[in-house]
Amino acid sequence: MKIASIIIVCFLSSCFQIAGTSFIKIAINQTPIVSVKDYLPFLLQPKVIMALFFVFIAALILFKALSLGSLSLVTPVFTAINFVFTIIAGKYLFNESMGLAKISGLLIILIGVILVANSEKINL
């Protein structure tokens, strides 16, 4: 049950993280950052402020996940879930390619997380 809770909380954190980074990507596509002086106007856009709020909420939720389990379990689980959603968001929101290399890398990461999660079960 502990690992299931960690996965659920990491999933929720990842949803906020990807929402935030997707809004940032949309804003960057609309208003490119060319020099240092472009950062402040960029950061003050409502879309970017909302994105930063989502990323902040994702961090708070991740704190909860870290309170549920070890760093060596929570971080790989969060990273894997985040990676999966990043690829999906890239494909469907930004029309990014999803070739064999990305799919293979994704499978390797997921296998690694399964191994880490199972090793955590054994050591509990």
C-alpha positions in Angstrom: 0.0 0.0 0.0 2.9 2.4 0.8 4.3 2.2 -2.8 0.8 2.6 -4.3 0.4 5.8 -2.2 3.8 7.1 -3.4 2.9 6.4 -7.0 -0.5 8.2 -6.7 1.1 11.3 -5.0 3.9 11.4 -7.6 1.3 11.1 -10.4 -0.6 14.1 -9.0 2.7 16.1 -8.6 3.7 15.2 -12.1 0.3 16.4 -13.5 0.9 19.8 -12.0 4.6 19.8 -13.1 3.7 19.0 -16.7 0.8 21.5 -16.7 3.2 24.2 -15.5 6.0 23.4 -17.9 3.5 23.2 -20.8 2.2 26.7 -20.1 5.8 27.9 -20.0 6.6 26.2 -23.3 3.5 27.8 -24.9 4.5 31.2 -23.6 8.1 30.8 -24.9 6.7 29.8 -28.3 4.7 33.0 -28.3 7.3 35.3 -26.7 10.8 34.0 -27.3 13.5 34.9 -24.7 16.4 36.3 -26.8 18.4 38.2 -24.1 18.5 38.7 -20.4 16.3 41.8 -20.6 13.5 39.6 -22.0 13.2 37.6 -18.8 11.3 40.1 -16.6 8.5 40.8 -19.1 8.3 37.1 -19.8 8.0 36.2 -16.1 5.3 38.8 -15.6 2.9 37.3 -18.2 -0.2 35.9 -16.5 0.3 32.5 -18.3 3.8 32.3 -16.9 2.7 33.3 -13.4 0.1 30.5 -13.5 2.7 28.1 -14.8 5.0 28.9 -11.9 2.1 28.5 -9.5 1.5 25.0 -10.9 5.2 24.1 -10.6 5.1 25.3 -7.0 2.1 23.2 -6.2 3.9 20.2 -7.8 6.8 20.8 -5.5 4.5 20.9 -2.4 2.9 17.6 -3.5 6.3 16.1 -4.1 7.2 17.0 -0.5 4.3 14.8 0.6 5.6 11.9 -1.5 9.0 12.3 0.0 7.4 12.0 3.5 5.9 8.7 2.4 9.0 6.9 1.4 12.8 7.0 0.8 14.5 9.4 -1.5 15.8 6.5 -3.5 12.2 5.3 -4.2 10.3 8.6 -4.5 12.7 10.4 -6.9 12.9 7.6 -9.5 9.1 7.1 -9.4 8.4 10.8 -9.8 11.0 11.1 -12.5 9.6 8.2 -14.5 6.0 9.4 -14.2 7.2 12.9 -15.2 9.1 11.6 -18.1 6.1 9.6 -19.4 3.8 12.6 -19.2 6.5 14.9 -20.7 6.7 12.7 -23.8 2.9 12.5 -24.0 2.5 16.3 -23.6 5.2 16.9 -26.2 3.6 14.6 -28.7 0.0 15.8 -28.3 0.3 19.4 -27.3 3.4 20.4 -29.2 3.5 17.9 -32.1 6.9 16.6 -31.1 8.2 13.4 -32.6 8.0 10.1 -30.6 10.5 7.8 -32.3 12.0 4.5 -31.4 14.7 6.0 -29.3 12.2 7.8 -27.0 10.0 4.8 -26.7 13.0 2.6 -25.9 14.4 5.0 -23.3 10.9 5.2 -21.8 10.7 1.4 -21.5 14.2 1.2 -19.9 13.3 3.9 -17.3 10.0 2.2 -16.5 11.8 -1.2 -16.0 14.3 0.6 -13.8 11.6 2.1 -11.6 9.9 -1.3 -11.3 13.2 -2.8 -10.1 13.7 0.0 -7.6 10.1 -0.3 -6.3 10.5 -4.1 -5.9 13.8 -3.7 -4.1 12.1 -1.3 -1.7 9.3 -3.9 -1.1 11.9 -6.5 -0.2 13.7 -4.2 2.2 10.6 -3.0 4.0 
